[in-house]
Amino acid sequence: MSGLKFELQHTDSSCAARAGRITTGHGVIETPIFMPVGTVGSVKAVHVPELKDDIKAQIILGNTYHLYLRPGLDVLEKAGGLHRFNSFDRPMLTDSGGFQVFSLTGLRKMTEEGVTFQSHIDGSRHLFTPERVMDIERSIGADIMMAFDECCPGTADYSYAKKSMQRTHRWLDRCIQRFDETEPKYGYHQALFPIVQGCTYRDLRTESAEYIASKGAEGNAIGGLAVGEPAPVMYEMIELVNGILPKDRPRYLMGVGTPENILEGIGLGVDMFDCVMPTRNGRNAMLFTKDGIINIRNKKWEDAFEPIESDGASYVDTLYTKAYLHHLFKAKEYLALQIASVHNLAFYLWLVGEARKHILADDYHAWKDIMVKRVMQRI
């Protein structure tokens, strides 16, 4: 059973942007890459054939917290793991569920052992420990498993942020021990990625990045950003951490973000991104396009009979007009949510694909500066 492999193909001479290739038991991922979020085993409003053939998703996410509660581990194990359950036969990553657990304000209690929480579905009580989360992620069967960490609030003071980071490190050691004690359940390798924390404090981020780097994991993640801090501060933390994390392992920036965030993150050496923004904003009538951002509910699109995007990345871009999609949203038709989600995800995958081309051409920085202004303007 071969492990996860990362080949660093080129680093742009003008910045830290990297093009690489990750090989997993379910296929190859060309980086930089955006990963659609499939929280409960599905990317909202999108069929698997659309994910694979039109959006060209190379990897998607599942969420440990949600999949543990429903459909539950018994069902997933009987199905043969999440890949067989949802019919997505390409690589998958599972978040540890830490963010969801820690967001259950008033419904959870944290100790050194782990986190006791109440289900948002039926109020039942559960305990997530580092060991339990590793077992759950083994049962789900994702190619990449995330370590269980404490998700520190972005507004935390220094004392709290330090204690939180130290607990994350202690939990990581327990995750690694449990991971090493167990085996994959479905015949292919699973990798474990630790998560750098430390809020927006440079010394804590440095300490955490050094601790995570010392573990020699097959890949590493940066958590606790894009939670309300100013974008320049986020970029400062990314640059700091990526200067410490090993260059020969993939780097995953969790939960980020806008097209601008992604392009800037790539320029700082990030390889992997995920965010609910393309699907969530799409379901609320916001379209990301090559020429800027559209609110398709605006009256100006009522009789706009041109394609959604004439040279768009998805089949829906030329099949449907702006006027038709405007009408669907006004009529509250479910098809509107599907069209907008497919379009936005295809755009995000197109964007990172173009970024990769320009990294390999060694002109990423100049291209990025032009594209940020172009794709973030309001139309």
N, C-alpha and C positions, 0 to 999 in steps of 0.2 A: 504494500500500500504506500504509494509515493506521497510525499508531503507537498505543501504549497510551495511553489517556486516563483521567484520574482526576478525578471531580467530587466535591468535598467538599460534602455536602448540609446537614449540621448538626453543630455542636459543642455538647455539653451545657453548660449554664451553670454546673453544679455541679462539674464536673471536666473532664478532657481527653478524655473519650469522644467518638468521632466516628462519624458515619454517612456513607458515601460510595458511590460507584459506579465500578467499574473496567470499562472497555470494551476487549476484546481481539478478535483476529480470530476467536475461537471463541465469542464471546458475552460477556454482561455478568456481573459479579460484584458483588453487593451486600455492602458491608462494614458492620460487622466480619464476618469470615468465618473458618470453620474448614475446613482442607483435609485430607481423608483421605489417608493415606500409601499410595501404590501403588508400593512400592520397585522391584519387578521388572516393572512394567507392569500389576500387578493389586493391588487392595486385598484383602488376604488374606481368603478365605472369603466374598467378596461379589461377586455378579454385577453387571455394568454396568447392566442395567435397574433393579436395586435401588438402585444408587448414584444414578441419575438420578431415578427416579420415586418411590421411597419415602424414601430418605435425603435426597434433594434436594441432592446435592453439586453445587456450582456450579463447583468446580475441584478437581483432585486433583494429587498429586505423583508424579513418577518419580525414580529415582536414577541419576545418571550413571555411577557406579562399577559398579553391578550390571548396568545395561543394556548398558554397554560390553563387559563380560565375557560376558554371556549375555542375549539371543540374539546380540548383536554388531551392529556398525554396518551390515554388509552386509545382514543380514536386515531391519533397521529401514528402511534406505534403499530396499530393494526393495519393502517394504510401503507406502512413501510416508510414513514417519514414525510416531511412536508413536500418534497419534490414530487412524490407520487400522489399525494393528496390533492395538490392544486395543479398538477400536470405541467409545471414549469421545470424543464429538465436542464436548465442552465444554472450557473452558480447562484447561491443564496448566502446571505449574511443574516444572523439574528442579533438584534440588540439584546442586552441583558434584561431589559425591563426596568432597569434602575430609574430611568427618568420618569416612567409612568408611576412607579411605586412612590417616589419621592414627591410627585405632584399631587398625591392623594391627601391634601391638607386636611387634618382632623380625622383621617381614616387610617393612619399608620403610626406605628411606634418603632423607633430605631434603637437598637442596642448594639453592643460589640458583636453579638452573635449574628445579627442580621436585622431584617425589617419585618415586623408583623403588620399586616394590612387587611383591610376589608375589601372584598370584591365590589367593584362598581356595578356589577350585574345583579347580585342577590344578597350582598352584605355578609357573605360567609368570610371567615377569617383564615388567613394563610400566612406562612412564614417563608420568606426568601432569605436564605443564607448563601454565601459564596458557593458552598458545596452543592446545595440544592439547585442553584441556578445552572451550574455546570451539568448536573444530571438532566435538567429540563432541556438544555440546549443539545445535549446528546440525543435525547428523544426526538426533538424537532428535526435534527439532522442537517442543519445548515453547514455549508462548506467553511464558513468563517463564524466563529463564536466570539462574542464580546464578553470581557470580564465584568463581574458585578462591581460597580463603583457607587460611591455616594455622589449624587448630583448636587453640588454646592450651588446655592442661589447666587446669581450674578451680582447681587448687592451685598453679599456677605462681608463682614469686617475681617480684618487680617487674622484675628485669633480664631474665628470660626473656620475660615478658609484653610488655615494650617491644620487644625484638628481634622477637618473633613478630608484633606489630602492624605494625611497620615493614616486615617482609617481606610481610605481607598487602597493605599499601599499594603496594609495588613490584609485586607480582603483579597487583594491580588495574589498574595502569597498562598492564601488558602485556595483560591481558584486554580492556581497552577498545580498545587499538590493534588487536588481532586481530579483535574484534567489529566495529569500524568498517571493517576491510579485507575482510570477508566479507559474504555476503548470505544471507537465509533460503533454504532449499532447496525449500519446499513452497508458496510463493505467499502467505504471510501473514506479518505482522510478528512479530518476536521482540524482547522487551525484556530488557535486562541490569540486574540489581539488584546493586550492591555490598553488602558486609557489614561492619558496624561490629564491631571487636574491641576488646581492651584489658582482658580479664579483669575483675576487680572493683576496679580502680584508677581513681578518679575522673578523674585528670588524663589517663590513657591513653584512657579512654572519651571524654573531651571532645575530645582531639586526633584520635582516630579518627573520631568523628562529624563534626567540622569538615572533615576531609579527604574523607570520603565525600560530605558535603553539597556540597562544592565541585565535584564531578564532574557535577552536574546530571543525574543518571540519572533514568529514568522511574519508579523506585521504589527503596526502600532497605530493607536488612534489618539486624537486630540478631542477631549470633551469639554463641556462647560463653557463654550463660547456661543455667540449669537443668542445670548439670553438677556439682551437689553443694554449691553455695553456699547459705547460708540464704535463705529466700524474701524476707525484708525487704531483704537486700542486692541480690537480683535486681530487686526493684521500684525500689530506689534507682537502679540503673543504667539501667533502662528510662526512668524519669522524666527522668534527666539527659540521656540520648541523645535522647529525643523532644523535649526542649526546644531541641535544636540542629538536628535533621533538618528539612527543609522541610515546611511544613504542607500544601503543595499536591501532595504525592506520597504514594503509599501506603507504609505502614510494616509490615514483616513481622518478627515475632518468631519465630525459628527453634526448633523442637523443644519447644514449650511448649503444653500441659502438662495439669495437672489442671483440672477445672471452675473451681476457685478461682483458679488461676493465670490462666486465660483471662479471667475476669470482672475480676480486678484489672488485668490487662494492658490490657483495653479501657478501663478507667477512667483509665489512664495515656496513652492515645492510640495504642494499637496497632490496626492494621486487619486483619492477617492472621496466622493461627496454623496450625501443623501439629504433630502428635504421633502416635506409634504407640500411645499409651496406650489409647484406646477399643477398638482391635482387639486389641492384645496382652493387655490386662487382661480383655477379653471372652473371649478364648480360654482364659483361666485362671479363668473363672467369676465375675468381678467385673462387676456391672452398675451403671452410673450411672443414676439415676432422678431425677425431679423432687422426690422426697421423701427422697433419700439414697442411700447406697451399699449394695449387697446382695452378699453372698457366696452365690451360689445353690447351692453345694454343702452349705451348712449344713443339718443335719437338720430344722431348724424349717420348711424349705420342702418337706419330703417330701410332706405332704398339704395344701399350700396351693393350693387349686383356683381361686383368683382369677387374673385376667389378670396377666401380667408387669407391666403398668402400665395401669390402666384408661383413662386419658386420655393414653396415650403417643403418641410422635411417629411410630411405625412400625406397619405392619400386623401385625408379629409380636407386638406388645404385647398385642393383644386376641385374636389367633388362638390363642396358646399360654398355658398356665398356668405359674405358678412351679413347681408340682409336676412338670409334664411336663419343663420345662427342667432341673430338679434331677435327674430320672431320666436324661435324656440325658447329662448330665455324668458321673453315676455309672457309666453304661453305656459311657462313652467313645465315644459316637456323634458322628460328624463334624457332624451337623446341629446339635448344641449350639453348636459354634464359629460356625456361620453365623448362627444366631438371635441369639446374644449380640453378635456383631460388628455385625449390622444394627441391633439395638436401640441399642447404645452410640453408633454413628455418627449415627443419627437423633436421639438425645438431644443430642449435641454440636451438630449443625446447628440443632436447635430452640433450644438455649440461646443461640447467637449471634444467631439470628433474633429471639428475645425481647429480647436486649440492644439490637439495632437499633431495635426498636419503642419501647423506653423512652428511647433517646437522642433519637429524633425527637419523643417526648413531653416531653423535657427534664426527666425525673425519674430518670435512670439511677443516680445515686449512691445514693439511698435504696433503690431496687429492688435494686441490687447487694448492698448490705449484708444485706438479708433473704435473697437467694438464695444467697449464699455459705454462710451457716449452714445453710440448708435442704438444699442438694444435697450438702454435704460430711459430713453426719451419717451415722453407721453405723446401718443398720436391722437 
